[in-house]
Amino acid sequence: MINKIFQGKITFIHHEKDLAVIEYLDNDRKKTIQADISSKEQQRLKDQKIIKKIHRYLVDDQVNFNIKKTGENGSRQFAVNLQYLYNTALEIIINKANVENKFLGYIKKTEDDYFVKEIDSYLFFPLHVSAYETAPSEKQMADPVHFKFENIDKPEKLSASLYNHNYIPEFLAAIQHFKKQTIIDGTVTKITPFGIHLNLVGEKVHAKLSLNEQLSEKINDKSIQVGSIIPVKIIHLSPFKIVVEQAEKIEAGVN
């Protein structure tokens, strides 16, 4: 049966084990079978040119697969060479997001990762939680939350972000510095050949300052070292990336 191609629909995904349950018909009989949907397995299929790109599988995905017998005397069967075809429910969500990108769902946690389960389709999507946010509370995970989709032009990278964020006070302070374009005294925490790492607000908001000739000279003559203060401005700020540039004055020395 390894050469016979079957078509089925994913009805359940075990995220912790990277396993999917596929429902399919065999001689007009409804059957189910499991498949490995891990990144490692998909990379193997991609390397063998069985698939063109790695896919994040969802419930209702229509797929092609072969069946491989395992166990003693072939008593167990497993789906192999899994290939994604389409997902009608996902297409409906993307079309809706292009018109009004506001959805309702429930936050779920699997090990260290958060997901949002869209309330109508029951599809799971990765939820990006910034290092500058407090983790979703038990109440948030019990009640429906509003969220929007990111990367709607790239369905294979579709993810979710909440409308209401619980940012830490230090990040809220950084937002005000960014809006007002005030100068911040950044404290050097590490120096590498690729940049200077800084604490911007307390010890919880960080950025990396790119090296220039002046900074490199001051590093070489020890005017700048771990603990030194470098005045900077935030020129880009998002929950996932903060970019700073050097202000005019550099205050040497170590705290």
N, C-alpha and C positions, 0 to 999 in steps of 0.2 A: 504493500500500500504506500510505500515511500515515494513512488513515482506518480501516484494518483493525486490530483489536485482537488481539494475540498474547499467549499466556501461556507463561511459561518458568520455569526455575530457574537461579539464579546458581551457577556451578560454580567460578569463580575470580575473585579480586579482586587487581588490581595497585594496591596502596596508594599507591606513589609517584606513579603517574600518574592516580589517581582513576578508574580504568577497571574495569568488570566484564565478565566473559564470561558470556553467557546461553545456556543450552541449551534448545532449543524444537523443536516439531514443526511442519512445514509440508507439508501433503498427505502425512502419514504418513512424512515423511522427517526424520531427526534433523539439526538444523543448529545452528550457534553464531553468535553475533553479539555485538559489543561495545556497551557503553553508558557514557555519562559519568555518574558518580555523585558528582561534586564538589559542595561546598556551594553554589557559585555557580550551578550548573545547577539544583539543587534549589530554591534561592531563586527562580529564574526560574519554575519550575513552580508554586511556591507563590503567587507574585505573580499568575500567570495562573489560579489556582484549579484547576489540574490535580491538585495534591495538597494535602492539608490541613496536613501538617507535614513537616519535614525528617527524613529517616530515615538512620541509619547502616547501610549495607548489609553483609550477611554472606553467606558461602557457604550455600547451601540456601534462601535467600530465594526465595519464589515471587512472581513479578512479572507485571504486565501492561505492554505496551509497543506502540508503533507502529514501523514500519520506514520509515526515510528513505533514499533512494538518494543517493549522493554520488559524486564523481569523474567522469571523462569517461564520457559515455553511461550514467551510473548504474551503473557497473561495481562500485561498492562500496556496502555497506549498513551502516546504523548504527541502533541502537535509540534511540528518542526517547520522550519523555513517559512515563518509567519510573514505575510505581506499585507500591509494596510491598503485598503481599497478606497473607502469613503465613510463618512459619518453624517447622515442627514440631520440629526439633532444638533451636531456641532455647526453645520452650515447655517441652520436657522438662528443659532445664537450669534454667530459672526454677523449675519445680515442685520439682526436686531441691534447689535453693538454699533454698527455703522450709522444707525439712525439715532439711537439713544443709548449711550453706554452707561446704564445704571441697572444693576441686577440685585436680586435678593438671594441669600444663601446661608449656609451654616459652616462655621469654621470647624475643621477636623484636624487632629494631630496624629501623625504616624511617626513614631520615634522622635527625631529632632526636627521633622519637617511639618509645615502647616499647609493645609489645603482648604479650598472653599468648595462646598458641594452646592451647585446651582439648584435652586429650589424646585424648578419645573422639570428640568431634564435629569436631575440627579447625577450630572457629570461632575467629576472632580477636577479642579485646576490648582496648580501650585500657587500658594499665597506668599508673596514677598514681604517678609517682616524685617525692617531695617534694624541695624544695630543700635539706632537711636530711638527705637520704639520700645515700650514695655511689651512683653509677650501678651497675647490675648488672654483675658481673664476667663475664669470659669463661666461667668455670666455671659460674656461675649460668645463663648462657645456653646452656650445653651440657647441663646436667643438668635433669631435671624439678624443678619447684618447686611448693609448695603455695600456693594463693591462694584468695581469697574474692571474691564479687561485691558491688559497691556498687550502690545504686539498683535493687534487684530489683523494686520496685514501679513502676518507669518503664523498661520494656524499651528504649526509644529512647535512654536515657542510661546503659545498663548499662556498667559498667567493672569493672576488677579491681584488687585490692590484695594485696600479698604478705603471708603470715603472718609471715615472718621479715624484719625490716628492719635494714639496716646504717646506723644513724643516726650522724651526726658527733658527736664528743665534746661539742661546745658544746650541741647539742640535748639530749643525755642530761643535761647539767648543768641545762638549763632545766626538764626534767621533774622533777628533784629539787627545784628552787626552787618549782615549781608545787605539788608534793605537800606540801611543808613550809610553803608560803605565806610564804616568806622575802622580805624586801625586797631588791630588786636596784637597783644604781646604773646607771640607763640613761643612755647618752651621746647627746646630741642630734646627729643627723646632718643633719637638714633640717627646716625649719619652713614650713608651707603654711597657707593659710586654713582647711584642713580638719583639721589636726592636726599633732602633733609626731612626727617619725620618730626612733626610738631604736635604738641597738645595745644589746642586753641582755647577751649573753654573748660576749665578744670582738667580732669584726666579722662573724660569720656568722649570728647569731640576731637577728631584727629584729621590731619591733612599732611600731604607731602609737598614740599617746596622744591621745584626743579632747580638744578644747579646752574649758575652762570659764572662768568669769570671772576667777578668780585667775591661771590660766596666761596668759590673754590680756593681763592687766595687766602681768605680768612680761615678756612678750614685747615689749610696747610700751615699757617702761622699760629694755629691754636686759638685765634681770636674767637672762633666759633667751635664749640664742642658740646657734648651732652650737658644740658642744664643752662646753656646760653639762651638769651632772649632775642628773638628776631621779630620785629614788627611786620605784620602782613595784613593784607586785605583779602576777603573772600570774594572771588570773581565768579564762582559757580557753586551753587548749593542745591543738592537734592538729598533725599533720605539715603541714597546709596553712593553718593560721590560728592566730595567737597574739594574744590580747587582754590588755591591761594596764590597770590603774587607778593613779592617782596615790596614793602613800603620803603620810603626813602632812607630812613634812619635805621642803622643797625646798632644795637646796644650789646657790646661784647661782655664777656664775663660769665661766670657760673653762679647760679643761685646756691 
